[in-house]
Amino acid sequence: MRRFFIDPADIQENTAFLRGDEFIHMAKVLRCRPGETFVLLDGTGFEYTAVLRSVSADSAELEITGKAKSETEPQTQVTLYQGMPKSLKLDTIVQKAVELGAIAVVPFVSKRCVKAPNDLSKKSDRLEKIAAEAVKQSRRAVVPEVGVLLDFKGLTAAAAGHALTLICYEDEQKRSLKQVLTASDVKDIAVIIGPEGGFEPAEVDALVKAGAVAVTLGKRILRTETAGLAALAQIMYEKENG
């Protein structure tokens, strides 16, 4: 069934009203008709099965036939801190990180960033839309946050705020991601991935002093757009499928 986001305020007992862009997509793009069944997502983790009753000029009225807590949202909350990449790589990183279960993707700038914009304000709407579409595609129920662009000081402060913060570092030779995950039962994990140019040793030292744990992802060196997704996949395998 097709999935649409709805404002919780537009749900009244067994009736829901779809408005805005989601209504336009349903009525004008997909040309859905009364009698069709859909899934409505309220953004808080609940899914509603609903049947389209009628379509007006600016909204659709649906009858709610069921409500359930989503079973697709991971119990482990993983935030991906991504060194700002060049080109459109961040679009792909956001899309795939959401599919894999990240609760947030936060870009940052460090010294070796190939591309270091002042902010992402011009791209924020597009990135949020990419995240929302990835939620629908992967049958999740909560749209992950795409955070504001952090400088390195902001990244260091953020790293100290999680129960477990991992920095994937190519010069770490002994401590693997799997070793750390199997030794910990925390549900709030941050993963830090450097940009194309990697981290300077002093940056890694600063993050470790802030509480981060340096880990290796294996013998091969991964691109920045690959490393975070590989780490997310490993975390979800260890924490969600154990």
N, C-alpha and C positions, 0 to 999 in steps of 0.2 A: 504493500500500500504506500501511496505517496505520503510524504511527511511535511508538515508545515509548522512554523513557529507561531505561537499566539501569545498575546499579552494576558497574564493571569487575570487582570482586571476585566477582560472580555469573556470570562467564563462565569456563567450564572446558573448554578445548580446543574441542570441537564442540558443547558443551551450554551453554545459558544458563538461568538461573532468574530470572524476573521476580517482584518482590515489592512490597509497600507499595502506595502510591496508584496506581502504574501498573498493578499486577496487578489491583487493584479495578476500575480503569477498563476493562481488557481483559475480565476475566471476569464482573464483576457489571453493568457499565453497557452495554458493547458486546455481551456474551454471545458472545464469540468461541469457536470450536469447533476441536478438533484437525484438523489438515490445512490450516488457513489460514496464509498467509504474511505476515510482517511485516518491518519494518525496525527494528532496535534501535540506539540511539544511546548510546555510552558516555561522552559528554561531553568526549572528548579529540580529537574530529575524525574518529573512525572510525565507519563504518556497517556493520551486520551484517544480512545477509538470513537470516531464521530461520523455521522451520516449527513451529507449535505441536504439541507431542507430547501433553501432558496437562495437566489443571488439578486442583490439590488445594485444600485449604481455604484455604491462605494463599500459594500461589505457583503459577506456571505454568512448566512445563518446555518448552524449545524446542530444536530441533536447528538449529545454525548451518550454513548452506549456502554462505555467502560473506562475505567481509570486504573492505572497500575504504576508502581515505581519501576523505573527502568532497570533492567538487569544487565545492561551493557556498560554502565559507568564503572570504571575500575575503583577498587577499594583503596588502592595506593595512589596518592596524589603526587604526580610527577610534574615539576616545572622545568622546562628546558630553557636555559640561558644560552643564547646563540650569538657568537661573535659575528658582527655584521658582515655578510658576504657581498660580493659584487653581483651585478646583473640582476636577474629575477630569481636568484636561488632562494631568497627568503620566502617567496611565494610557495615554492615547492616544499620547503622545510616546514612551514606552517601547516600546509595541507596534510602532509604525511604524518607530522607529529600529532595532529588532532586525530587522524585515523588510528594511530597506534595507542592513543589513550592519554596524551599529555593534558594536564589541567590548565596549563598556561605556557605560552612561548614569549620570552622576553629577550629582545635583541640588545646587544651592548657594543661599545666601541673600546678597543684596546690599541696598543701602540702599533701593532703590525697589521691592522686592518687594511686591506687593499682599497676598500671604499669606506669612507667614514663621513656620512652625512651629519648635519647638525641635528636633524630630527626626522621622524617618519610621518609627520602630520599629513603630508600629501598622499601617503600610501596607506594610512591607517584604515580608511573605509574599505579599500580593496582587500586588505589583509583580514579584516573582520568578516567580510563577505566570504572569503575563501574558507575561513574557519567554520562559518555557519554551514556552508555547502558540504564541507567535509563531515560535519556532524550528521547531516541528513544521509550522506552516502554510507557512512559507517554505522548507522542506526544508533548513534549516541543520543543523549537527551539533554546535555548541558553544553553550551557553547563556551569553549575555553577562552580565556583572556589572551589577547595579544598586547603585551605590555608596551609602555613607552620606552624609547631608546635610552639606555643607561650609559653613563660614562663609567670608567673603571672604578672610581670611588664608590659610585652607586652600586656597582656589581659586588664589590667587596662587602658593602653593608648588607645587601640582599642575601649573600652567601651565608652570613651569620644567622639568618632568620629561619633556617630550615632545620628539621630534626637530623637530616643527613644531607650533606652537600658533597657531590662528587665532581672532580675536575678530571676530564679525560685528557691525559697528557702523554705525548708520544715518547718522552724520555723516562717515564716510569717503567721500570723493567720487571718488578717483582709482584706488586700488589694488583691483582686482577679485579675487574668489576664483579665477577662471580664470587670471589672470596669475600668481598665486602658485603654483598647482598645476602649471602647465606649466613653471615654472622650477625645480621641485623634484622629486627622485625618492625622497624619504623614504617609509618604510613605516609610520611611527608618527606619526599626526596627531591633534591635539586640536582640537575646535571648541567655542568658548564662545558661548553664546546668552544674552542678557540677559532679565530678567523682563518682565512687562507694562509696567512703568514705565520700562524701559530702564536703561542705565548712566549714572551720573554721570561727567562728564569726568575727574574725579580717579581714578575706578576704572579707566577705560580707560588712563589714563596709568600707573597702577600695574601693570597687566597687561602693557603694552608694555615697561615697564622690566624686567619679569620674563622678557621674551623673546617675548611674543605679538606677532603681526602683525595689525593692523587691516585688515579687508577689507570691501568692499561686496558685497551680493548682487544689486544692481541698482537701478533708479530707484524702484521701489515699496517702500513700508514693509510688511514682513510681520509678522504676529502672532507672538508667541513660540512658539506651538505649530506654526507653519508654517516659521519661519526655519531651525531646526535640521534639519528634514527636507529642505528645499530644499538646504541645504549638503551634507548627506549624499548626496543624489541626484547633485549635481554632482561631488562627490569620487569616488564610485563610477563615474560615467561617464568621468571623466578618467583614473582610475587602473586601473580594472578592464576597461574596454572599449576602451582605446587601441590 
